[in-house]
Amino acid sequence: VSEVLSGVVEDVGRAVHRNVSGAQLLQELLNAPWLHALLKIHECLVQFQRLTPSPILPHASGLSHEIMSVIQEVPHPSAEARELHSLLSSPHIQ
């Protein structure tokens, strides 16, 4: 996405330096590859948003429970381990 946005800035900058008229600028921008890429990204995000989340692996739930139990057995878990345990035990992950 950052590469696409960089392309936007470059294309607009080139058009400004060439002193392109408004209609020509609009045509160039609408035909720009980065605009098509942004639209594809948007379409993918909208489709992803409509999907109900499901585990990537059939045994993902079991793995998360195993990780949580391992973290609980550690005498002094790190802050990262405690945060991971908290994330895995939250309802939206369960």
N, C-alpha and C positions, 0 to 999 in steps of 0.2 A: 504494500500500500504506500509506503514511503517513497519507493521508486516511482510509482505512478504519480504521486503528488509532486515529486520533483520535476517530472515531465510536464506537468501542468504549468508550473512556475516558469520553466524554460520556454515553453511554447508561447505563453503570454508575453514574456519578456522579449522574445524575438519579434513578435507581432508589434509590440509597442515601439521597438527600435526601428522597424521598417515603416512605421507610420501607416499602418494598414487601416483601411476604412472599416467602419463598424460592421457592415454586411459581410465583407470578406473575412474579417476576424471571426465573426460568428460561424461562417461556413467552415473555416479552418478548424475552429474549436470543436464543432459538431462532428467533423470527420477525423479528429485526432484519435490515434490508437489508445491513448491513456484514458479518454472518455469511455471508450468501449470496454476497457479493462475495469474501470470503476463501476460501470453498469453491471458487468458480470459479477464483480465482487458483491455489489448490492443485492443482486438476484440470489446469489448463493447464501448470503446472510439472511435474507427473508425466508428462503426455503428452510434453512437450518433452524430459524426461530419457530417455524410451524411444527417442526418435528418434536415428538416427545422424547426426552432423554432416555437412553437405555445403555446398559453397560456394554463397553466395547468387547470385552471378553465374557463368555458365559459364566466364568468363575470369578469375575471381578469382585463380587460381594464377598466371597470367601477370602480372597486375597486381602481385601481391606480389613476384614476382621482379624486375619492372621497378623497383619502389620500392627494393628492396634494392640493385640495381645503381646506382641514382642516389645512394643514400646512400653507397655505397662510393667513388663518384667525388668526393665532397665532401672537400676537403683537411682541414678541421677540423670534423667534424660535431658538433652540439650533443649534450648528454647525452640529450635526448629523441630525437634522430635515432638515436643509438647504441642506445638502449633499443628503439626501434621495429624497428631492424634485427635485434636479438637476438630480439625476439618473433616477427617474421616468419620467421626462420630456425629456430625451434624445431620439433621434430617434430610436436607436436600441431596446429600451424598448417599445416604442410606437408601 
